[in-house]
Amino acid sequence: MKISLGATLREGRSGIEARNQIIRLTGHGLSQDDAIESLKRGISAWCYGLREAGILENVLNRKGIEFIKDGESILVDIKV
């Protein structure tokens, strides 16, 4: 499955913050790339938990999140 989400970037005291407003998750890092990768890992973990509960696609649809069903792995695409 491929999931596409947006993110906003913001500088903080200890680095960069990448945040997705739809699912309200934030990633942090010393650089923009680190923050985005952190956010991707958080979103992946969120998705795997929902999939284990059997509700991933329902939640994605309810939140209006774009996704493409394509195999068992979950790939997260972040647009800044």
Backbone torsions as a table, in degrees:
resi	resn	phi	psi	omega
1	MET	NA	137.6	176.2
2	LYS	-115.0	126.7	-177.6
3	ILE	-115.6	131.4	179.9
4	SER	-113.7	125.5	179.5
5	LEU	-138.4	159.5	175.1
6	GLY	-100.0	166.4	177.7
7	ALA	-148.1	149.0	172.0
8	THR	-109.3	142.6	-179.9
9	LEU	-108.4	144.6	178.9
10	ARG	-149.1	139.8	176.7
11	GLU	-83.4	136.4	177.4
12	GLY	-123.0	-174.4	-179.1
13	ARG	-65.9	-32.3	-175.7
14	SER	-112.5	15.9	178.6
15	GLY	143.1	-144.5	-175.6
16	ILE	-110.7	144.4	176.6
17	GLU	-116.4	130.7	173.7
18	ALA	-115.4	122.7	-173.5
19	ARG	-128.4	137.7	172.0
20	ASN	-107.8	121.9	-175.7
21	GLN	-76.1	-27.3	-175.9
22	ILE	-66.8	-48.5	-178.9
23	ILE	-104.0	1.0	173.9
24	ARG	58.3	47.2	173.8
25	LEU	-114.8	149.7	-178.2
26	THR	-133.1	139.7	173.3
27	GLY	-115.9	150.4	-179.1
28	HIS	-128.3	151.8	176.6
29	GLY	-168.9	168.5	178.2
30	LEU	-75.0	-24.5	178.3
31	SER	-126.2	169.2	177.9
32	GLN	-60.1	-44.9	-179.9
33	ASP	-62.4	-41.3	178.7
34	ASP	-62.9	-42.0	-179.6
35	ALA	-65.6	-41.0	178.7
36	ILE	-65.7	-42.5	178.0
37	GLU	-63.8	-39.1	176.9
38	SER	-61.9	-43.7	177.9
39	LEU	-63.2	-42.8	178.3
40	LYS	-58.7	-43.2	179.2
41	ARG	-63.0	-41.1	178.8
42	GLY	-64.6	-42.4	179.2
43	ILE	-66.4	-40.6	178.1
44	SER	-60.5	-45.2	179.5
45	ALA	-61.8	-42.0	178.2
46	TRP	-59.9	-45.0	-179.3
47	CYS	-65.5	-44.4	-179.1
48	TYR	-62.6	-38.0	177.3
49	GLY	-64.1	-43.2	178.0
50	LEU	-66.6	-36.8	178.7
51	ARG	-66.1	-40.8	177.5
52	GLU	-61.2	-33.2	178.6
53	ALA	-80.2	-8.1	178.2
54	GLY	79.2	20.3	-176.1
55	ILE	-126.1	10.8	-174.4
56	LEU	-56.5	-55.1	-176.3
57	GLU	-62.9	-37.1	177.7
58	ASN	-62.6	-44.7	-179.4
59	VAL	-66.5	-43.8	178.9
60	LEU	-60.0	-44.4	178.2
61	ASN	-63.1	-44.4	-178.3
62	ARG	-62.5	-35.6	-180.0
63	LYS	-86.9	-4.9	179.6
64	GLY	72.8	29.8	-179.3
65	ILE	-88.9	129.2	179.1
66	GLU	-72.1	135.7	174.9
67	PHE	-151.9	154.7	176.9
68	ILE	-124.2	123.0	177.3
69	LYS	-72.7	119.6	-176.8
70	ASP	-156.3	74.7	177.1
71	GLY	89.0	-175.3	-175.2
72	GLU	-82.5	-31.0	-177.0
73	SER	-72.3	156.6	178.2
74	ILE	-114.3	116.2	177.2
75	LEU	-108.2	132.4	-178.6
76	VAL	-111.0	126.3	177.6
77	ASP	-110.2	122.3	-178.6
78	ILE	-108.6	127.3	174.8
79	LYS	-107.0	127.3	-179.0
80	VAL	-100.2	NA	NA
